[in-house]
Amino acid sequence: MHNTILDSELEELKSEILRMGAMIERSIYQAVVSLIEDEVDLAQQVIAEDDDVDTLTIDVQNKCLRLIALRQPLAVDLRAIQANLQIATDLERMGDCAEKIAKSTLRLQGKRTIADLSLLSQIGFDVKEMVTNIINSYSAADIETAKNIVKVENEIDGLYKRYFNILMDIIREDPNKADMAVQLLFATHCLERIADHATNIGESVLYMVTGERTSLND
């Protein structure tokens, strides 16, 4: 007979991961809005809430390790626990990236020299959408969405490279705008890292559902 206690504990674990996911989605959105709209209060909120994400991550990690130690899960359940452990780590790192973007907002307070942030806005929106989709794919064990995530990541990479070149030109050509351009470079790099972590989660979803280790970056 399958272990019903383990089943309910795995469901509880999934709920915690989804709660983390919702927190991360909000943090990414708020961090990007804070940077584009120069909203310092919102940035400070993102930074303060990162502690909650860290606490939840530790809780999820401890739960995973306890389940492995106490419940002696079968292969399929062990796979789910391993995937959850990895997903929690990637979500926490996304949260760290959102916090870094919020810190760029604080650094630019009263020192803004670049008005057109439309490309940053597009990258931010695409990354947020990517994170939403990958969390939904985890929730529904939807491997098609998980596989398709790499297309979105490639589009984000293309936008990032384009914006990188624009910002480097600004740094070379206009010293007055260099400080803000550097912060925008830093923030956009953080968004690109979030996209990488979303792709990792896609790989974890595929592993959890199919049992196969698949690299989505090849």
TIRO-2110 file (N, C-alpha, C; in Angstrom, 1 decimal):
// TIRO-2110
0.8, -1.2, 0.0, N, 1, A
0.0, 0.0, 0.0, CA, 1, A
0.9, 1.3, 0.0, C, 1, A
0.4, 2.2, -0.8, N, 2, A
1.3, 3.5, -0.9, CA, 2, A
1.1, 4.3, 0.4, C, 2, A
2.2, 4.9, 0.7, N, 3, A
2.2, 5.7, 2.0, CA, 3, A
1.4, 7.0, 1.9, C, 3, A
0.2, 6.9, 2.6, N, 4, A
-0.7, 8.1, 2.5, CA, 4, A
-0.2, 9.3, 3.3, C, 4, A
0.6, 9.0, 4.4, N, 5, A
1.2, 10.0, 5.1, CA, 5, A
2.2, 10.8, 4.3, C, 5, A
3.0, 10.0, 3.5, N, 6, A
4.0, 10.6, 2.6, CA, 6, A
3.2, 11.5, 1.5, C, 6, A
2.1, 10.9, 1.0, N, 7, A
1.4, 11.6, 0.0, CA, 7, A
0.9, 13.0, 0.5, C, 7, A
0.4, 13.0, 1.7, N, 8, A
-0.1, 14.3, 2.3, CA, 8, A
1.1, 15.2, 2.6, C, 8, A
2.2, 14.7, 3.0, N, 9, A
3.4, 15.5, 3.2, CA, 9, A
4.0, 16.1, 1.9, C, 9, A
3.9, 15.3, 0.9, N, 10, A
4.3, 15.8, -0.5, CA, 10, A
3.4, 16.9, -1.0, C, 10, A
2.1, 16.8, -0.7, N, 11, A
1.1, 17.8, -1.1, CA, 11, A
1.4, 19.1, -0.3, C, 11, A
1.8, 18.9, 1.0, N, 12, A
2.1, 20.1, 1.8, CA, 12, A
3.4, 20.8, 1.3, C, 12, A
4.3, 20.0, 0.9, N, 13, A
5.6, 20.5, 0.3, CA, 13, A
5.3, 21.3, -1.0, C, 13, A
4.4, 20.7, -1.8, N, 14, A
4.0, 21.4, -3.1, CA, 14, A
3.4, 22.7, -2.8, C, 14, A
2.5, 22.8, -1.7, N, 15, A
1.8, 24.0, -1.4, CA, 15, A
2.8, 25.1, -1.0, C, 15, A
3.9, 24.7, -0.2, N, 16, A
4.9, 25.6, 0.2, CA, 16, A
5.7, 26.2, -1.0, C, 16, A
6.0, 25.3, -1.9, N, 17, A
6.7, 25.7, -3.1, CA, 17, A
5.9, 26.7, -3.9, C, 17, A
4.6, 26.4, -4.0, N, 18, A
3.7, 27.3, -4.7, CA, 18, A
3.6, 28.7, -4.0, C, 18, A
3.6, 28.6, -2.7, N, 19, A
3.6, 29.9, -1.9, CA, 19, A
4.9, 30.7, -2.2, C, 19, A
6.0, 30.0, -2.2, N, 20, A
7.2, 30.6, -2.5, CA, 20, A
7.2, 31.2, -3.9, C, 20, A
6.7, 30.4, -4.8, N, 21, A
6.6, 30.9, -6.2, CA, 21, A
5.8, 32.2, -6.3, C, 21, A
4.6, 32.3, -5.6, N, 22, A
3.8, 33.5, -5.6, CA, 22, A
4.5, 34.7, -5.1, C, 22, A
5.3, 34.4, -4.0, N, 23, A
6.1, 35.5, -3.4, CA, 23, A
7.2, 36.0, -4.3, C, 23, A
7.8, 35.1, -5.0, N, 24, A
8.9, 35.4, -6.0, CA, 24, A
8.3, 36.2, -7.2, C, 24, A
7.2, 35.7, -7.7, N, 25, A
6.5, 36.5, -8.8, CA, 25, A
6.3, 37.9, -8.4, C, 25, A
5.7, 38.1, -7.2, N, 26, A
5.4, 39.5, -6.7, CA, 26, A
6.7, 40.3, -6.6, C, 26, A
7.7, 39.7, -6.0, N, 27, A
9.0, 40.4, -5.8, CA, 27, A
9.6, 40.9, -7.1, C, 27, A
9.6, 40.0, -8.1, N, 28, A
10.2, 40.3, -9.4, CA, 28, A
9.4, 41.5, -10.0, C, 28, A
8.1, 41.4, -10.0, N, 29, A
7.2, 42.4, -10.5, CA, 29, A
7.5, 43.8, -9.8, C, 29, A
7.5, 43.7, -8.5, N, 30, A
7.6, 44.9, -7.7, CA, 30, A
9.0, 45.5, -7.8, C, 30, A
10.0, 44.7, -7.9, N, 31, A
11.4, 45.2, -8.1, CA, 31, A
11.5, 45.9, -9.4, C, 31, A
11.0, 45.3, -10.5, N, 32, A
11.1, 46.0, -11.8, CA, 32, A
10.3, 47.3, -11.8, C, 32, A
9.1, 47.3, -11.3, N, 33, A
8.2, 48.5, -11.2, CA, 33, A
9.0, 49.6, -10.4, C, 33, A
9.6, 49.2, -9.3, N, 34, A
10.3, 50.1, -8.5, CA, 34, A
11.4, 50.8, -9.3, C, 34, A
12.1, 50.0, -10.1, N, 35, A
13.2, 50.6, -10.9, CA, 35, A
12.7, 51.5, -12.0, C, 35, A
11.7, 51.1, -12.7, N, 36, A
11.2, 51.8, -13.8, CA, 36, A
10.5, 53.1, -13.3, C, 36, A
9.7, 53.0, -12.3, N, 37, A
8.9, 54.1, -11.8, CA, 37, A
9.6, 55.0, -10.7, C, 37, A
10.8, 54.6, -10.3, N, 38, A
11.5, 55.3, -9.2, CA, 38, A
10.7, 55.3, -7.9, C, 38, A
10.2, 54.1, -7.6, N, 39, A
9.4, 53.9, -6.4, CA, 39, A
10.3, 53.3, -5.2, C, 39, A
10.9, 54.2, -4.4, N, 40, A
11.8, 53.7, -3.4, CA, 40, A
11.1, 52.9, -2.3, C, 40, A
9.9, 53.2, -2.0, N, 41, A
9.1, 52.5, -0.9, CA, 41, A
8.9, 51.0, -1.4, C, 41, A
8.6, 50.9, -2.6, N, 42, A
8.3, 49.5, -3.2, CA, 42, A
9.6, 48.7, -3.2, C, 42, A
10.7, 49.4, -3.5, N, 43, A
12.0, 48.7, -3.5, CA, 43, A
12.4, 48.2, -2.1, C, 43, A
12.1, 49.1, -1.1, N, 44, A
12.4, 48.7, 0.3, CA, 44, A
11.5, 47.5, 0.7, C, 44, A
10.3, 47.5, 0.2, N, 45, A
9.4, 46.4, 0.6, CA, 45, A
10.0, 45.1, 0.0, C, 45, A
10.5, 45.1, -1.2, N, 46, A
11.0, 43.9, -1.8, CA, 46, A
12.2, 43.4, -1.0, C, 46, A
13.1, 44.3, -0.6, N, 47, A
14.3, 44.0, 0.2, CA, 47, A
13.9, 43.4, 1.5, C, 47, A
12.9, 44.0, 2.2, N, 48, A
12.4, 43.5, 3.5, CA, 48, A
11.8, 42.1, 3.4, C, 48, A
11.0, 41.8, 2.3, N, 49, A
10.3, 40.6, 2.1, CA, 49, A
11.2, 39.4, 1.7, C, 49, A
12.5, 39.7, 1.3, N, 50, A
13.4, 38.7, 0.9, CA, 50, A
13.7, 37.8, 2.1, C, 50, A
13.7, 38.3, 3.3, N, 51, A
13.9, 37.5, 4.5, CA, 51, A
12.8, 36.4, 4.6, C, 51, A
11.6, 36.7, 4.3, N, 52, A
10.5, 35.7, 4.3, CA, 52, A
10.7, 34.6, 3.4, C, 52, A
11.2, 34.9, 2.2, N, 53, A
11.6, 33.9, 1.2, CA, 53, A
12.7, 33.0, 1.7, C, 53, A
13.7, 33.6, 2.3, N, 54, A
14.8, 32.8, 2.8, CA, 54, A
14.3, 31.9, 3.9, C, 54, A
13.4, 32.3, 4.8, N, 55, A
12.9, 31.5, 5.9, CA, 55, A
12.1, 30.3, 5.3, C, 55, A
11.3, 30.6, 4.3, N, 56, A
10.5, 29.6, 3.7, CA, 56, A
11.4, 28.5, 3.0, C, 56, A
12.4, 29.0, 2.3, N, 57, A
13.4, 28.1, 1.6, CA, 57, A
14.0, 27.1, 2.6, C, 57, A
14.4, 27.6, 3.8, N, 58, A
15.0, 26.8, 4.8, CA, 58, A
14.0, 25.7, 5.3, C, 58, A
12.7, 26.2, 5.4, N, 59, A
11.7, 25.3, 5.9, CA, 59, A
11.4, 24.2, 4.9, C, 59, A
11.4, 24.5, 3.6, N, 60, A
11.2, 23.6, 2.5, CA, 60, A
12.4, 22.6, 2.4, C, 60, A
13.6, 23.1, 2.5, N, 61, A
14.8, 22.2, 2.5, CA, 61, A
14.7, 21.2, 3.7, C, 61, A
14.4, 21.7, 4.9, N, 62, A
14.3, 20.8, 6.0, CA, 62, A
13.3, 19.8, 5.9, C, 62, A
12.1, 20.2, 5.3, N, 63, A
11.0, 19.2, 5.1, CA, 63, A
11.5, 18.1, 4.1, C, 63, A
12.1, 18.5, 3.0, N, 64, A
12.6, 17.5, 2.0, CA, 64, A
13.6, 16.5, 2.7, C, 64, A
14.5, 17.1, 3.5, N, 65, A
15.5, 16.2, 4.1, CA, 65, A
14.9, 15.2, 5.1, C, 65, A
13.9, 15.8, 5.8, N, 66, A
13.2, 14.9, 6.8, CA, 66, A
12.4, 13.8, 6.1, C, 66, A
11.8, 14.1, 5.0, N, 67, A
11.0, 13.1, 4.3, CA, 67, A
11.9, 12.0, 3.8, C, 67, A
13.1, 12.4, 3.3, N, 68, A
14.1, 11.4, 2.8, CA, 68, A
14.5, 10.5, 4.0, C, 68, A
14.8, 11.1, 5.1, N, 69, A
15.3, 10.4, 6.3, CA, 69, A
14.3, 9.5, 7.0, C, 69, A
13.0, 10.0, 7.1, N, 70, A
12.0, 9.3, 7.9, CA, 70, A
11.1, 8.4, 7.1, C, 70, A
10.8, 8.8, 5.9, N, 71, A
9.7, 8.1, 5.2, CA, 71, A
10.2, 7.1, 4.2, C, 71, A
11.5, 7.0, 4.0, N, 72, A
12.1, 6.1, 3.0, CA, 72, A
11.3, 6.0, 1.7, C, 72, A
11.2, 7.1, 1.0, N, 73, A
10.3, 7.2, -0.2, CA, 73, A
10.8, 6.3, -1.3, C, 73, A
9.8, 5.8, -2.1, N, 74, A
10.1, 5.0, -3.3, CA, 74, A
10.7, 5.9, -4.3, C, 74, A
11.2, 5.3, -5.4, N, 75, A
11.9, 6.1, -6.4, CA, 75, A
11.1, 7.3, -6.9, C, 75, A
9.8, 7.1, -7.3, N, 76, A
9.1, 8.2, -7.8, CA, 76, A
8.9, 9.3, -6.8, C, 76, A
8.7, 9.0, -5.6, N, 77, A
8.5, 10.0, -4.5, CA, 77, A
9.9, 10.7, -4.2, C, 77, A
10.9, 9.9, -4.2, N, 78, A
12.3, 10.5, -4.0, CA, 78, A
12.6, 11.5, -5.1, C, 78, A
12.2, 11.2, -6.3, N, 79, A
12.4, 12.1, -7.4, CA, 79, A
11.7, 13.4, -7.2, C, 79, A
10.4, 13.3, -6.7, N, 80, A
9.6, 14.5, -6.4, CA, 80, A
10.3, 15.4, -5.4, C, 80, A
10.8, 14.7, -4.3, N, 81, A
11.5, 15.4, -3.2, CA, 81, A
12.7, 16.1, -3.7, C, 81, A
13.5, 15.4, -4.5, N, 82, A
14.8, 16.0, -5.1, CA, 82, A
14.5, 17.2, -5.9, C, 82, A
13.4, 17.0, -6.8, N, 83, A
13.0, 18.1, -7.7, CA, 83, A
12.6, 19.3, -6.8, C, 83, A
11.8, 19.1, -5.8, N, 84, A
11.3, 20.2, -5.0, CA, 84, A
12.5, 20.9, -4.3, C, 84, A
13.4, 20.1, -3.8, N, 85, A
14.6, 20.7, -3.2, CA, 85, A
15.3, 21.7, -4.2, C, 85, A
15.5, 21.2, -5.4, N, 86, A
16.2, 22.0, -6.4, CA, 86, A
15.3, 23.2, -6.8, C, 86, A
14.0, 23.1, -6.9, N, 87, A
13.1, 24.2, -7.3, CA, 87, A
13.2, 25.3, -6.2, C, 87, A
13.2, 24.8, -4.9, N, 88, A
13.2, 25.8, -3.8, CA, 88, A
14.5, 26.6, -3.9, C, 88, A
15.6, 26.0, -4.2, N, 89, A
16.9, 26.7, -4.4, CA, 89, A
16.9, 27.7, -5.5, C, 89, A
16.3, 27.3, -6.6, N, 90, A
16.2, 28.2, -7.8, CA, 90, A
15.3, 29.4, -7.5, C, 90, A
14.2, 29.1, -6.8, N, 91, A
13.3, 30.2, -6.4, CA, 91, A
14.0, 31.2, -5.4, C, 91, A
14.7, 30.6, -4.5, N, 92, A
15.4, 31.5, -3.6, CA, 92, A
16.4, 32.4, -4.3, C, 92, A
17.1, 31.9, -5.3, N, 93, A
18.1, 32.7, -6.0, CA, 93, A
17.4, 33.7, -6.9, C, 93, A
16.2, 33.4, -7.4, N, 94, A
15.4, 34.4, -8.1, CA, 94, A
15.1, 35.6, -7.1, C, 94, A
14.7, 35.2, -5.9, N, 95, A
14.4, 36.2, -4.9, CA, 95, A
15.6, 37.1, -4.6, C, 95, A
16.8, 36.5, -4.6, N, 96, A
18.0, 37.3, -4.4, CA, 96, A
18.2, 38.3, -5.5, C, 96, A
17.9, 37.8, -6.7, N, 97, A
18.1, 38.7, -7.9, CA, 97, A
17.1, 39.8, -7.8, C, 97, A
15.8, 39.6, -7.4, N, 98, A
14.8, 40.6, -7.3, CA, 98, A
15.3, 41.7, -6.3, C, 98, A
15.9, 41.2, -5.2, N, 99, A
16.4, 42.1, -4.1, CA, 99, A
17.5, 43.0, -4.7, C, 99, A
18.4, 42.4, -5.5, N, 100, A
19.4, 43.2, -6.1, CA, 100, A
18.9, 44.3, -7.0, C, 100, A
17.8, 44.0, -7.8, N, 101, A
17.2, 45.0, -8.7, CA, 101, A
16.6, 46.1, -7.8, C, 101, A
16.0, 45.7, -6.7, N, 102, A
15.4, 46.7, -5.8, CA, 102, A
16.5, 47.6, -5.2, C, 102, A
17.7, 47.0, -5.0, N, 103, A
18.8, 47.8, -4.5, CA, 103, A
19.3, 48.8, -5.5, C, 103, A
19.2, 48.5, -6.8, N, 104, A
19.6, 49.4, -7.8, CA, 104, A
18.6, 50.6, -7.8, C, 104, A
17.4, 50.4, -7.5, N, 105, A
16.4, 51.5, -7.4, CA, 105, A
16.9, 52.5, -6.3, C, 105, A
17.3, 51.9, -5.2, N, 106, A
17.8, 52.8, -4.1, CA, 106, A
19.0, 53.5, -4.5, C, 106, A
19.9, 52.9, -5.2, N, 107, A
21.2, 53.5, -5.5, CA, 107, A
20.9, 54.7, -6.5, C, 107, A
19.8, 54.6, -7.3, N, 108, A
19.6, 55.7, -8.3, CA, 108, A
18.7, 56.8, -7.8, C, 108, A
18.4, 56.7, -6.5, N, 109, A
17.5, 57.8, -5.9, CA, 109, A
18.1, 59.2, -6.1, C, 109, A
17.4, 60.0, -6.8, N, 110, A
17.9, 61.4, -7.0, CA, 110, A
19.0, 61.5, -8.0, C, 110, A
19.4, 60.4, -8.7, N, 111, A
20.5, 60.4, -9.6, CA, 111, A
20.1, 59.9, -11.0, C, 111, A
18.9, 60.1, -11.4, N, 112, A
18.4, 59.5, -12.7, CA, 112, A
18.7, 60.4, -13.8, C, 112, A
19.3, 59.8, -14.9, N, 113, A
19.8, 60.5, -16.0, CA, 113, A
19.3, 59.9, -17.3, C, 113, A
18.7, 58.7, -17.3, N, 114, A
18.2, 58.1, -18.5, CA, 114, A
16.6, 57.9, -18.3, C, 114, A
15.9, 58.5, -19.3, N, 115, A
14.4, 58.5, -19.1, CA, 115, A
13.8, 57.3, -19.8, C, 115, A
14.3, 56.9, -21.0, N, 116, A
13.7, 55.8, -21.7, CA, 116, A
14.1, 54.4, -21.2, C, 116, A
13.1, 53.8, -20.5, N, 117, A
13.4, 52.5, -19.9, CA, 117, A
12.4, 51.4, -20.6, C, 117, A
12.0, 51.7, -21.8, N, 118, A
11.0, 50.8, -22.4, CA, 118, A
11.6, 49.4, -22.7, C, 118, A
12.9, 49.3, -23.0, N, 119, A
13.4, 48.0, -23.2, CA, 119, A
13.6, 47.2, -21.9, C, 119, A
14.0, 47.9, -20.9, N, 120, A
14.1, 47.3, -19.5, CA, 120, A
12.7, 46.8, -19.1, C, 120, A
11.7, 47.6, -19.4, N, 121, A
10.3, 47.2, -19.1, CA, 121, A
9.9, 46.0, -19.8, C, 121, A
10.2, 45.9, -21.1, N, 122, A
9.9, 44.7, -21.9, CA, 122, A
10.6, 43.4, -21.4, C, 122, A
11.9, 43.6, -21.0, N, 123, A
12.6, 42.4, -20.5, CA, 123, A
12.0, 42.0, -19.2, C, 123, A
11.7, 43.0, -18.3, N, 124, A
11.1, 42.7, -17.0, CA, 124, A
9.8, 42.0, -17.1, C, 124, A
8.9, 42.5, -18.1, N, 125, A
7.6, 41.8, -18.3, CA, 125, A
7.8, 40.4, -18.8, C, 125, A
8.7, 40.2, -19.7, N, 126, A
8.9, 38.9, -20.3, CA, 126, A
9.4, 37.9, -19.2, C, 126, A
10.3, 38.3, -18.4, N, 127, A
10.8, 37.5, -17.3, CA, 127, A
9.8, 37.1, -16.3, C, 127, A
9.0, 38.1, -15.9, N, 128, A
7.9, 37.9, -15.0, CA, 128, A
6.9, 36.8, -15.6, C, 128, A
6.6, 37.0, -16.8, N, 129, A
5.6, 36.1, -17.5, CA, 129, A
6.2, 34.6, -17.6, C, 129, A
7.5, 34.6, -17.8, N, 130, A
8.2, 33.3, -17.9, CA, 130, A
8.2, 32.6, -16.5, C, 130, A
8.4, 33.4, -15.4, N, 131, A
8.3, 32.8, -14.1, CA, 131, A
6.9, 32.3, -13.8, C, 131, A
5.9, 33.1, -14.1, N, 132, A
4.5, 32.7, -13.9, CA, 132, A
4.2, 31.4, -14.6, C, 132, A
4.7, 31.3, -15.9, N, 133, A
4.4, 30.1, -16.7, CA, 133, A
5.1, 28.8, -16.1, C, 133, A
6.3, 29.0, -15.6, N, 134, A
7.1, 27.8, -15.1, CA, 134, A
6.5, 27.4, -13.8, C, 134, A
6.0, 28.3, -13.0, N, 135, A
5.4, 27.9, -11.7, CA, 135, A
4.0, 27.2, -12.0, C, 135, A
3.3, 27.7, -13.0, N, 136, A
2.1, 27.0, -13.4, CA, 136, A
2.4, 25.6, -13.9, C, 136, A
3.5, 25.4, -14.7, N, 137, A
3.9, 24.1, -15.2, CA, 137, A
4.2, 23.2, -14.1, C, 137, A
4.9, 23.7, -13.0, N, 138, A
5.2, 22.9, -11.9, CA, 138, A
3.9, 22.4, -11.2, C, 138, A
3.0, 23.4, -11.0, N, 139, A
1.7, 23.1, -10.3, CA, 139, A
0.9, 22.0, -11.0, C, 139, A
0.9, 22.1, -12.4, N, 140, A
0.0, 21.2, -13.2, CA, 140, A
0.8, 20.0, -13.7, C, 140, A
2.1, 19.9, -13.3, N, 141, A
3.0, 18.8, -13.9, CA, 141, A
2.9, 18.8, -15.4, C, 141, A
3.0, 20.0, -16.0, N, 142, A
2.8, 20.2, -17.4, CA, 142, A
4.1, 20.3, -18.1, C, 142, A
4.5, 19.2, -18.8, N, 143, A
5.9, 19.1, -19.4, CA, 143, A
6.0, 19.9, -20.7, C, 143, A
4.9, 20.1, -21.4, N, 144, A
5.0, 20.9, -22.6, CA, 144, A
5.4, 22.3, -22.3, C, 144, A
4.7, 22.9, -21.3, N, 145, A
5.1, 24.3, -20.9, CA, 145, A
6.6, 24.3, -20.5, C, 145, A
7.0, 23.3, -19.7, N, 146, A
8.4, 23.2, -19.2, CA, 146, A
9.3, 23.2, -20.4, C, 146, A
9.0, 22.4, -21.4, N, 147, A
9.9, 22.3, -22.6, CA, 147, A
10.0, 23.6, -23.4, C, 147, A
8.8, 24.3, -23.5, N, 148, A
8.8, 25.5, -24.3, CA, 148, A
9.4, 26.7, -23.6, C, 148, A
9.8, 26.6, -22.4, N, 149, A
10.3, 27.7, -21.6, CA, 149, A
11.6, 28.2, -22.2, C, 149, A
12.4, 27.3, -22.9, N, 150, A
13.7, 27.6, -23.4, CA, 150, A
13.5, 28.6, -24.6, C, 150, A
12.4, 28.6, -25.3, N, 151, A
12.2, 29.5, -26.4, CA, 151, A
12.1, 30.9, -25.8, C, 151, A
11.4, 31.1, -24.7, N, 152, A
11.2, 32.4, -24.1, CA, 152, A
12.6, 32.8, -23.6, C, 152, A
13.4, 31.9, -23.0, N, 153, A
14.7, 32.3, -22.5, CA, 153, A
15.6, 32.8, -23.6, C, 153, A
15.5, 32.2, -24.8, N, 154, A
16.3, 32.6, -25.9, CA, 154, A
15.9, 34.0, -26.3, C, 154, A
14.6, 34.3, -26.3, N, 155, A
14.1, 35.7, -26.7, CA, 155, A
14.6, 36.7, -25.6, C, 155, A
14.6, 36.3, -24.4, N, 156, A
15.1, 37.2, -23.3, CA, 156, A
16.6, 37.5, -23.5, C, 156, A
17.3, 36.4, -23.8, N, 157, A
18.8, 36.6, -24.0, CA, 157, A
19.0, 37.5, -25.1, C, 157, A
18.2, 37.4, -26.2, N, 158, A
18.4, 38.4, -27.4, CA, 158, A
18.2, 39.8, -27.0, C, 158, A
17.1, 40.0, -26.2, N, 159, A
16.8, 41.4, -25.7, CA, 159, A
17.9, 41.9, -24.8, C, 159, A
18.4, 41.0, -23.9, N, 160, A
19.4, 41.4, -23.0, CA, 160, A
20.7, 41.8, -23.7, C, 160, A
21.1, 41.1, -24.8, N, 161, A
22.3, 41.4, -25.5, CA, 161, A
22.1, 42.8, -26.2, C, 161, A
20.9, 43.0, -26.7, N, 162, A
20.6, 44.3, -27.4, CA, 162, A
20.7, 45.4, -26.4, C, 162, A
20.1, 45.3, -25.3, N, 163, A
20.1, 46.3, -24.2, CA, 163, A
21.5, 46.5, -23.7, C, 163, A
22.2, 45.4, -23.5, N, 164, A
23.6, 45.5, -23.1, CA, 164, A
24.4, 46.4, -24.0, C, 164, A
24.3, 46.2, -25.3, N, 165, A
25.0, 47.1, -26.3, CA, 165, A
24.6, 48.5, -26.2, C, 165, A
23.3, 48.8, -26.1, N, 166, A
22.8, 50.1, -26.0, CA, 166, A
23.4, 50.8, -24.8, C, 166, A
23.4, 50.1, -23.6, N, 167, A
23.9, 50.7, -22.4, CA, 167, A
25.4, 51.0, -22.4, C, 167, A
26.1, 50.0, -23.1, N, 168, A
27.6, 50.2, -23.2, CA, 168, A
27.9, 51.4, -24.1, C, 168, A
27.1, 51.6, -25.1, N, 169, A
27.3, 52.8, -25.9, CA, 169, A
27.1, 54.1, -25.1, C, 169, A
26.0, 54.1, -24.3, N, 170, A
25.7, 55.2, -23.4, CA, 170, A
26.9, 55.5, -22.5, C, 170, A
27.4, 54.5, -21.9, N, 171, A
28.6, 54.6, -21.0, CA, 171, A
29.8, 55.2, -21.7, C, 171, A
30.0, 54.8, -22.9, N, 172, A
31.2, 55.3, -23.7, CA, 172, A
30.9, 56.8, -24.1, C, 172, A
29.7, 57.1, -24.5, N, 173, A
29.4, 58.4, -25.2, CA, 173, A
29.0, 59.5, -24.2, C, 173, A
28.4, 59.1, -23.1, N, 174, A
27.9, 60.2, -22.2, CA, 174, A
28.2, 59.9, -20.7, C, 174, A
29.3, 60.4, -20.3, N, 175, A
29.8, 60.2, -18.9, CA, 175, A
28.7, 60.5, -17.8, C, 175, A
27.9, 61.5, -18.1, N, 176, A
26.9, 61.9, -17.2, CA, 176, A
25.8, 60.8, -16.9, C, 176, A
25.7, 60.0, -17.9, N, 177, A
24.6, 58.9, -17.8, CA, 177, A
25.3, 57.6, -17.4, C, 177, A
26.6, 57.6, -17.2, N, 178, A
27.3, 56.3, -17.0, CA, 178, A
26.8, 55.6, -15.7, C, 178, A
26.6, 56.4, -14.6, N, 179, A
26.2, 55.7, -13.3, CA, 179, A
24.9, 55.0, -13.5, C, 179, A
23.9, 55.7, -14.1, N, 180, A
22.6, 55.0, -14.2, CA, 180, A
22.7, 53.8, -15.2, C, 180, A
23.5, 54.0, -16.3, N, 181, A
23.6, 52.9, -17.2, CA, 181, A
24.2, 51.7, -16.6, C, 181, A
25.2, 51.9, -15.7, N, 182, A
25.8, 50.7, -15.0, CA, 182, A
24.7, 50.0, -14.1, C, 182, A
23.9, 50.8, -13.4, N, 183, A
22.9, 50.2, -12.6, CA, 183, A
21.9, 49.4, -13.4, C, 183, A
21.5, 50.0, -14.6, N, 184, A
20.6, 49.3, -15.5, CA, 184, A
21.2, 48.0, -16.0, C, 184, A
22.5, 48.1, -16.3, N, 185, A
23.2, 46.8, -16.8, CA, 185, A
23.1, 45.8, -15.7, C, 185, A
23.4, 46.2, -14.5, N, 186, A
23.4, 45.3, -13.3, CA, 186, A
22.0, 44.6, -13.2, C, 186, A
21.0, 45.5, -13.2, N, 187, A
19.6, 45.0, -13.0, CA, 187, A
19.2, 44.1, -14.2, C, 187, A
19.5, 44.4, -15.4, N, 188, A
19.1, 43.6, -16.5, CA, 188, A
19.9, 42.2, -16.5, C, 188, A
21.1, 42.3, -16.0, N, 189, A
21.8, 41.0, -15.8, CA, 189, A
21.1, 40.1, -14.8, C, 189, A
20.6, 40.8, -13.7, N, 190, A
19.8, 40.0, -12.7, CA, 190, A
18.5, 39.4, -13.3, C, 190, A
17.9, 40.1, -14.2, N, 191, A
16.7, 39.6, -14.9, CA, 191, A
17.0, 38.4, -15.8, C, 191, A
18.2, 38.5, -16.4, N, 192, A
18.6, 37.4, -17.2, CA, 192, A
18.9, 36.1, -16.4, C, 192, A
19.5, 36.4, -15.2, N, 193, A
19.7, 35.3, -14.3, CA, 193, A
18.4, 34.6, -13.8, C, 193, A
17.4, 35.5, -13.6, N, 194, A
16.1, 34.9, -13.2, CA, 194, A
15.6, 34.0, -14.3, C, 194, A
15.7, 34.4, -15.5, N, 195, A
15.3, 33.6, -16.6, CA, 195, A
16.1, 32.2, -16.6, C, 195, A
17.4, 32.3, -16.3, N, 196, A
18.2, 31.0, -16.2, CA, 196, A
17.6, 30.1, -15.1, C, 196, A
17.3, 30.7, -14.0, N, 197, A
16.7, 29.9, -12.9, CA, 197, A
15.3, 29.3, -13.3, C, 197, A
14.5, 30.1, -14.0, N, 198, A
13.2, 29.6, -14.5, CA, 198, A
13.4, 28.4, -15.4, C, 198, A
14.5, 28.4, -16.2, N, 199, A
14.8, 27.3, -17.1, CA, 199, A
15.2, 26.1, -16.3, C, 199, A
16.0, 26.3, -15.2, N, 200, A
16.4, 25.2, -14.3, CA, 200, A
15.1, 24.5, -13.7, C, 200, A
14.1, 25.4, -13.3, N, 201, A
12.9, 24.8, -12.8, CA, 201, A
12.2, 24.0, -13.8, C, 201, A
12.2, 24.4, -15.1, N, 202, A
11.7, 23.6, -16.2, CA, 202, A
12.3, 22.3, -16.2, C, 202, A
13.6, 22.2, -16.1, N, 203, A
14.3, 20.9, -16.1, CA, 203, A
13.9, 20.1, -14.9, C, 203, A
13.7, 20.7, -13.7, N, 204, A
13.3, 20.0, -12.5, CA, 204, A
11.9, 19.4, -12.7, C, 204, A
11.0, 20.2, -13.4, N, 205, A
9.6, 19.7, -13.6, CA, 205, A
9.7, 18.5, -14.5, C, 205, A
10.5, 18.5, -15.6, N, 206, A
10.6, 17.4, -16.5, CA, 206, A
11.2, 16.2, -15.8, C, 206, A
12.2, 16.4, -14.9, N, 207, A
12.7, 15.3, -14.2, CA, 207, A
11.7, 14.6, -13.2, C, 207, A
10.9, 15.5, -12.6, N, 208, A
9.9, 15.1, -11.6, CA, 208, A
8.8, 14.2, -12.3, C, 208, A
8.4, 14.6, -13.5, N, 209, A
7.3, 14.0, -14.2, CA, 209, A
7.8, 12.7, -15.0, C, 209, A
9.0, 12.9, -15.7, N, 210, A
9.4, 11.8, -16.6, CA, 210, A
10.5, 10.9, -16.0, C, 210, A
11.2, 11.4, -15.0, N, 211, A
12.3, 10.6, -14.5, CA, 211, A
13.6, 10.8, -15.3, C, 211, A
13.6, 11.6, -16.3, N, 212, A
14.7, 11.8, -17.2, CA, 212, A
15.4, 13.2, -16.9, C, 212, A
16.7, 13.2, -16.8, N, 213, A
17.4, 14.5, -16.7, CA, 213, A
17.5, 15.1, -18.1, C, 213, A
17.0, 16.3, -18.3, N, 214, A
17.0, 16.9, -19.6, CA, 214, A
17.6, 18.3, -19.4, C, 214, A
18.5, 18.6, -20.3, N, 215, A
19.1, 20.0, -20.3, CA, 215, A
18.3, 20.8, -21.3, C, 215, A
17.7, 21.9, -20.9, N, 216, A
16.9, 22.7, -21.8, CA, 216, A
17.8, 23.8, -22.4, C, 216, A
19.1, 23.8, -22.1, N, 217, A
20.0, 24.9, -22.6, CA, 217, A
20.8, 24.4, -23.8, C, 217, A
20.6, 23.2, -24.2, N, 218, A
21.5, 22.7, -25.3, CA, 218, A
21.0, 23.3, -26.7, C, 218, A
END
